[in-house]
Amino acid sequence: MSERSGRERELDGVLSKMDKRGQSAMFVTDEDYPVNLKSIPEPPLVLFLQGNRSLMRERKFCIVGSRITPPWAEKLGMHISETLTKRFAIVTGLAEGGDRAAIEGALPSGKLISVLPNGLDECYPAAHANLKKKIAEEGLLVTECAPNEKVKKYSFHARNRILAGLAEGVLVISAGKRSGTLITANDALDYGREVFAFPYNPGLSQGEGCNGLIKKGACLASGVEDILESFGINLEKEAEVPLTDEEETLFAILKECGEAHLLLLAERSGMQVFEVAAHLSSLELKNLAVKSGGNRYSLVNK
Amino acid sequence: MIAKIICFTLQGLEGVPVEVETDVSKGLPGYEMVGLPDAAVKESKERVRTAIKNGGMIFPVQKITINFAPADIKKEGASFDLAVAISLLKASEQLVGADVKDIVFLGELALNGDIRPVNGLLPILISAKGQGFTKFIIPADNAKEARFLGGAEIYPAHSLAEVVRHLSGTERIAPLETAEFVVARGERQSSSDLKFVKGQPMARRALEIAVSGGHNLLMIGPPGTGKTLLARCIPTVMPDLTFEEALEITKIHSVAGTLGEEGIVTERPFRTPHHTATTVSMCGGGNRVVHPGEISLAHGGVLFLDELPEYNRSTLEALRQPLEDGKITVSRAGGTVTYPSSFMLCASMNPCPCGNYGSANLTCTCSPAEIRRYRKKVSGPLLDRIDLQVEVDNISYDELTSVTASEPSSAVKERVDRARAVQRERFQGQSVTVNAEMGEREMTAYCALSEEGDKILRSAFEKMHLSARARSRIIKVARTIADLDGSEQILPKHVFEAVSYRIYDKMS
């Protein structure tokens, strides 16, 4: 047996420990290293993975959003994420709000890649430890950090370049003026990927970043069709959910007003407030409406 | 000579007869008390001595032994004073010929011989009557509380001398006249009324359903939107107290010493313990004697917890079991006591720490993690027991062209009374009185869901990740809504409406 340096032994220890935890390393030279990522200016030389490694071979689409995301955008983001899993693996982070919507939409099908700003043995935010475990079991966790590396201020910036680099397109579902998600979007533009953003009402701080992206030339996405169209994908239409007459009426009013208060809906439809609430919970269960707090409701675009 | 006088002590709401035996005999002058008296009872020695002296009678300078029987119960409080004094007078042969057998003496003595009122008189009278005692001498200041007890001779006395004159037959005290129980309807209208609540149709509807079916209610909304005002209106739409209910509530308040001027509780209680309340003050307890807590004082009425997440977690968790059972058993060194605690829980909270989440014109400055932390302060099991959760919001009136006038409490109460009548008929001869109290057996009998209704629940179950308890709670609420609607069957629209009151589940 040849002499081995201390450094090599240490590396062996790390590798065997990773092996035990079902983690693996992917080098830039590996044949399953995503081509898209390899093409960016500074591709990570090694990626640490945990979970279903074959997801790296799939087409990938990135959905991100800031932590504070209005309920309608979360619902719509979730729906888009769920629909896109028919053709893509969804790439996102592990945070609240926008990331959470993407995760919840994609995780049931298992086609979810979560890119972490820290090592695989760490968890940020700590409250999402269970979610992280679930993704490792059903989807895939990816990071360029060593297993025990903690999250740093600058690691998000580096992580965002991987998000953008992995994906063919990026959808920003919410972003404030100085949101970190804009970094991902700008990276994606630099790498020549498609960028999509939800449109927001003027003056709504949670959407200033999204509107800014659209101003700069990002695609306006008001539904999943906008994204599918630009990739030339035709998915079979979902069967229309049958609505009762009252539900149709409320649906029409909501379509006209955007977000509306229960009282307004009651006044416009001529129904009692509690009847409106009952029909709205039916619409909610059919995934067509969403409560946005303060007894206000809005539609979920599909 | 030996004298025996009957007195009563309380264990919870149950009166227990205590015999005060006094022996006055020759020997070195002394004054002994035996039979587990507590400090307040022992101190009666001095009160009795001066009261007898100042009442114009003679305190015997002999060997005096006083025994309280049965000896194994702890005796507490000053309500034995009168009985001790009478038995002393009897034993020292100052009440020759007076018949004190079968008379129950209750009262605390002042140094000048006046009789002071005692706490817990009504429950004592009721238990004593149940055990066959019909003659009572009570403090005159307790007379108002006692006058609702029919079929007993009750003599309200002002002083020890008056009692002595009564017993020796020189000057009889006029027996108390029984009073008729009248529910305070007039007074109710003056304080809170739903007609003063502007807007808030959702909360009003939820309140109506909650009262109709005996459900619990949680109101979520930014500060200053009228949550407290709405809660204060709940007693005004609750069904009138029956005499039996009033007596039961009065008993508890009598023990706690919180009885008002009228001597009987005529209005449903509305208790608002502050969020600094301890578990003991909420559930009852005490050092030797177990006092009723807020939940027992709210028996038959409303317990309003303003700013629910601010309460001590363990205090809130302690509410779970009484919410299910309608009574609470408190064990202390002084004994184990069960108090009724069947109340309607009404709670209010802000939607987030800053209070502006979901507001139309103000921005919420809380992070999602902060909001989650705030909401997590209220535990799932407690929330499961709150059937109706409703948002109270501040809608700007510019958004509406017509603002309808608010309905007064009396109109709502009529509908509540009707729904309660339906339930009374349904649960005739059963221990259940309102929909919220239904168990599995009653639910299978009265809450059959149509196939469509079942489908709705199933999808709600999956979408909202509901617990099994939440499911049965939704069905019970749907039953109440159907009752308000005058419908025999639970229709899909009733289920949908019931689901719309689980907003907390939707939010998190």
Interface residues (C-beta under 8 A of the other chain):
Chain A: R67 I68 E96 G97 P125 A127 S205 H261 L262 L263 L264 A266 E267 Q272 V273 F274 E275 A277 A278 H279 L280 S281 S282 E284 L285 K291 S292 G293 G294 N295 R296
Chain B: G199 P201 M202 R205 G221 P222 P351 Y357 G358 S359 A360 T363 S367 P368 A369 R372 E391 D393 N394 I395 E399 L400 T401 S402 I456 S459 A460 K463 K493 H494 F496 E497 V499 S500 I503 K506 M507
